[in-house]
Amino acid sequence: MMDNLNSKLAVTGPRDGPCVSVGGGNYRIVLSGKQTGGAFAVIDMVVPAGSGPPPHAHADMQESFYVLEGEVEIKTEERTFTAVTGAIVNIPLGGMVHCFKNKTDKMARLWCVVVPAGLDAFFMEVGRPVKQGEFLPPPPPPTPEDMIRIKAIGEKYGQKFYPPDYLG
């Protein structure tokens, strides 16, 4: 259950907010659930060529992506499409399985808003701290032990993961 919204103004500068490396991308928490009383979170996602999350779902969270730069291929249970600069995509409540991947040779940048918050905390726990604009090499395929750890963290935040080929 969400807390009441904070009564304090929340301001994040263009270089403020913690950054983590997730799957080779650089995710900066622009507004955290702690700053919004759990109502929502905003994440600035910089996604290198070839990067993106595997198929996943979060039934109790609505997630929207606004493509600030570049393009990503988005797959859902309903369809596959390319979201280009200026496009917005909304993954509704209910657990629609989805994923995205940057299939170009240029960086893509997404503004991600999640309602309620929680994905921000998931990224902070599963990711590796980095500086804004720092990119770690994509991690090797996860070991069975890694998968158990990631699955446990995901379940804590309402995430469910699917095999890489789940959406075709």
VMD Tcl script that draws the C-alpha trace (Angstrom):
set ca {
  {0.00 0.00 0.00}
  {1.30 3.46 -0.87}
  {2.13 6.01 1.76}
  {0.57 9.44 1.53}
  {2.47 11.71 -0.81}
  {5.32 13.60 0.76}
  {4.55 17.21 1.50}
  {8.07 18.29 0.54}
  {9.07 19.55 -2.88}
  {11.26 17.04 -4.73}
  {13.82 18.47 -7.15}
  {16.38 16.45 -9.08}
  {19.04 18.20 -11.15}
  {20.14 16.97 -14.58}
  {23.10 15.08 -13.11}
  {21.50 14.09 -9.78}
  {20.08 10.76 -8.74}
  {21.79 7.42 -8.26}
  {22.82 5.46 -11.37}
  {23.06 1.71 -11.73}
  {24.15 -0.60 -14.50}
  {21.38 -3.04 -15.44}
  {21.96 -5.44 -18.33}
  {24.60 -3.15 -19.85}
  {22.39 -0.03 -19.65}
  {22.77 3.02 -17.41}
  {19.62 3.69 -15.34}
  {19.43 6.92 -13.35}
  {16.72 7.21 -10.69}
  {15.38 10.71 -11.37}
  {12.55 10.52 -8.80}
  {12.42 7.60 -6.41}
  {9.46 6.11 -4.63}
  {10.95 7.53 -1.43}
  {10.59 11.02 -2.91}
  {6.98 10.49 -4.05}
  {5.59 8.57 -1.08}
  {5.53 5.44 -3.25}
  {3.10 6.96 -5.76}
  {5.44 6.75 -8.76}
  {9.07 6.74 -9.86}
  {10.90 8.20 -12.87}
  {13.92 6.46 -14.38}
  {16.19 7.81 -17.13}
  {17.31 4.74 -19.09}
  {20.27 4.97 -21.47}
  {20.32 1.77 -23.49}
  {23.39 0.87 -25.60}
  {23.19 -1.03 -28.87}
  {22.10 -4.62 -28.31}
  {20.88 -4.02 -24.74}
  {17.48 -4.33 -23.12}
  {15.68 -6.43 -20.51}
  {14.42 -9.97 -21.06}
  {10.67 -10.69 -21.15}
  {9.10 -9.82 -17.81}
  {5.83 -8.69 -16.23}
  {4.68 -6.78 -13.17}
  {0.94 -7.17 -12.60}
  {0.53 -4.40 -10.03}
  {2.59 -1.74 -11.80}
  {1.85 0.41 -14.84}
  {4.96 1.34 -16.83}
  {5.29 4.00 -19.52}
  {8.28 4.64 -21.78}
  {8.85 7.90 -23.65}
  {11.62 7.59 -26.24}
  {13.83 10.66 -25.82}
  {16.50 9.56 -28.31}
  {17.02 6.67 -30.70}
  {14.70 3.72 -31.01}
  {13.93 0.40 -29.38}
  {12.07 -2.68 -30.50}
  {9.29 -3.45 -28.03}
  {7.71 -6.87 -27.81}
  {4.51 -7.63 -25.92}
  {2.04 -10.47 -25.96}
  {-0.07 -8.34 -28.33}
  {2.55 -7.29 -30.89}
  {6.11 -6.29 -31.77}
  {6.89 -2.75 -32.94}
  {9.64 -0.15 -33.10}
  {9.27 2.88 -30.83}
  {11.21 5.87 -32.22}
  {12.12 9.28 -30.79}
  {8.94 10.98 -29.57}
  {6.92 7.77 -29.16}
  {5.32 6.84 -25.86}
  {4.36 3.31 -24.88}
  {2.19 2.35 -21.91}
  {2.34 -1.13 -20.41}
  {-0.96 -1.39 -18.50}
  {-1.65 -2.91 -15.11}
  {-2.40 -6.61 -15.19}
  {0.90 -8.28 -15.95}
  {1.36 -7.94 -19.73}
  {4.62 -9.71 -20.60}
  {6.95 -7.29 -22.37}
  {10.56 -6.50 -23.19}
  {12.54 -4.05 -25.30}
  {15.86 -4.10 -27.12}
  {17.98 -1.48 -28.82}
  {18.56 -3.13 -32.21}
  {20.43 -0.13 -33.67}
  {24.11 0.83 -33.51}
  {23.33 4.06 -31.59}
  {22.37 4.74 -27.98}
  {18.70 4.92 -27.10}
  {17.34 6.92 -24.19}
  {14.00 6.26 -22.52}
  {12.14 8.18 -19.83}
  {10.39 5.50 -17.79}
  {7.55 6.28 -15.38}
  {6.19 3.53 -13.12}
  {3.00 3.75 -11.07}
  {3.23 2.90 -8.22}
  {6.96 3.06 -7.49}
  {8.93 -0.12 -6.93}
  {10.84 -0.69 -10.15}
  {13.30 1.98 -9.01}
  {14.04 0.02 -5.82}
  {14.33 -3.20 -7.82}
  {16.95 -1.61 -10.11}
  {18.88 -0.23 -7.13}
  {19.02 -3.69 -5.57}
  {19.76 -5.76 -8.67}
  {22.01 -3.25 -10.51}
  {25.62 -2.26 -9.97}
  {26.36 1.36 -8.94}
  {27.97 3.41 -11.72}
  {28.48 7.07 -12.60}
  {26.01 8.76 -14.94}
  {27.07 7.89 -18.49}
  {29.29 4.98 -17.38}
  {28.59 1.69 -19.14}
  {29.79 -1.65 -17.89}
  {30.24 -4.44 -20.39}
  {27.10 -6.55 -20.77}
  {27.19 -9.22 -18.10}
  {27.81 -12.84 -19.04}
  {24.76 -15.10 -19.16}
  {23.50 -15.57 -15.60}
  {24.47 -18.69 -13.72}
  {21.76 -20.77 -12.02}
  {22.79 -19.10 -8.73}
  {22.45 -15.64 -10.35}
  {18.97 -16.56 -11.59}
  {17.87 -17.65 -8.12}
  {19.12 -14.33 -6.66}
  {17.56 -12.19 -9.43}
  {14.27 -14.10 -9.25}
  {14.11 -13.61 -5.47}
  {14.80 -9.87 -5.78}
  {12.24 -9.63 -8.60}
  {9.55 -11.38 -6.57}
  {10.19 -8.95 -3.71}
  {9.22 -6.11 -6.12}
  {6.40 -7.86 -8.00}
  {8.47 -8.85 -11.04}
  {8.02 -12.10 -12.93}
  {10.62 -13.20 -15.48}
  {10.18 -15.31 -18.61}
  {12.64 -17.19 -20.87}
  {14.47 -15.00 -23.44}
  {12.52 -16.54 -26.34}
  {9.11 -16.31 -24.63}
  {7.84 -13.55 -26.96}
  {9.38 -15.07 -30.08}
}
mol new
graphics top color blue
foreach p $ca { graphics top sphere $p radius 0.5 }
foreach p [lrange $ca 0 end-1] q [lrange $ca 1 end] { graphics top cylinder $p $q radius 0.2 }
display resetview
